[in-house]
């Protein structure tokens, strides 16, 4: 079977960013399927282009990756971001129509525009269209305040409903999305959650190499790894760091990139937060080394009602790494963390509560390590990426036959 995936933000293990699709695609290839991926040559996380043209067309572990033109300035403003999305939508459509002998077209959102491309290719080739929903765009963008223009909101909501109603199969990665998309007309829905590759992480590693590299030996490391965007509410972490400035043994380490990173770094400098360190994005195959250096890990989003529906990838990686979690996200992911007994829930947007929880964690190493171990065991049982990939394989095989 030949599977065509349209995914602007696709990242392999040697790149920074989420690798759910790389892991799923390589699993499908090992099952004997041919997988072609049309992706952007511009990093979705950093906004930077690839270093050489040779990176634009390559084959890794049985999957073929084709990089097609994308307007590069996606982090300058919302308008530039929209232009980037539309440019990829058009170029990926042209490229996709040239791919032969496709059996199923797989679209993923966000960005939602690339899913329209996937639908058009599927219909023109008379093949099934599988739509994967990874967050509720444009609803998230509207609630955060990124999407404000009434016309763009109307068009985006129309496109969202159109895709829900015209997909042959819809995959969501969180149970929190199901009711919302059903209300928008979605049908044939299945939940295949986010998870993590347990073989990628070694919970017993003490992270000594990473600590030495960044000169943070003998510190209590509070780590955040992920996007530095408006939704991530990282100002709360900086405020907590300011409250704990006199606790010299506590070091905040923020790994990643995003539109808000320069502003966050400016705040940290202005407030002389010597206990805060910003580190450039790390490739996924190096993330285990970084997380091994953490004593505790933070997962955080703004206190917005719709964010209660999400299953953030980073939480599952933290669990796989065997690290205790401070969770500033309510809803379905809170239920996972509490059932796994792998962390502490903190009201989103509350830096004082975050600072208090960090102090408690630093003073209770036995309880902290017990949480980390419990999270790893729970993830192995419920969110193992290999088992998730097997379920996805069965779904996509069945959809291709319809």
Secondary structure as UniProt FT lines:
FT   STRAND          2..6
FT   TURN            8..9
FT   TURN            13..14
FT   HELIX           20..30
FT   TURN            31..32
FT   STRAND          34..40
FT   TURN            44..46
FT   HELIX           53..55
FT   STRAND          57..60
FT   TURN            61..62
FT   STRAND          63..68
FT   TURN            74..75
FT   HELIX           78..97
FT   STRAND          104..109
FT   HELIX           112..125
FT   STRAND          128..133
FT   TURN            137..138
FT   HELIX           139..144
FT   HELIX           150..166
FT   STRAND          169..172
FT   HELIX           175..177
FT   HELIX           178..183
FT   TURN            184..185
FT   STRAND          189..191
FT   HELIX           198..200
FT   TURN            203..204
FT   HELIX           208..213
FT   TURN            214..215
FT   TURN            217..218
FT   STRAND          220..225
FT   HELIX           230..232
FT   HELIX           235..243
FT   TURN            244..246
FT   TURN            248..249
FT   STRAND          250..255
FT   TURN            259..260
FT   HELIX           261..270
FT   TURN            271..272
FT   TURN            274..275
FT   STRAND          276..279
FT   HELIX           284..292
FT   STRAND          296..300
FT   HELIX           305..309
FT   HELIX           313..320
FT   TURN            321..322
FT   STRAND          324..328
FT   HELIX           332..340
FT   STRAND          343..345
FT   TURN            348..349
FT   HELIX           351..363
FT   HELIX           365..382
FT   HELIX           385..400
//
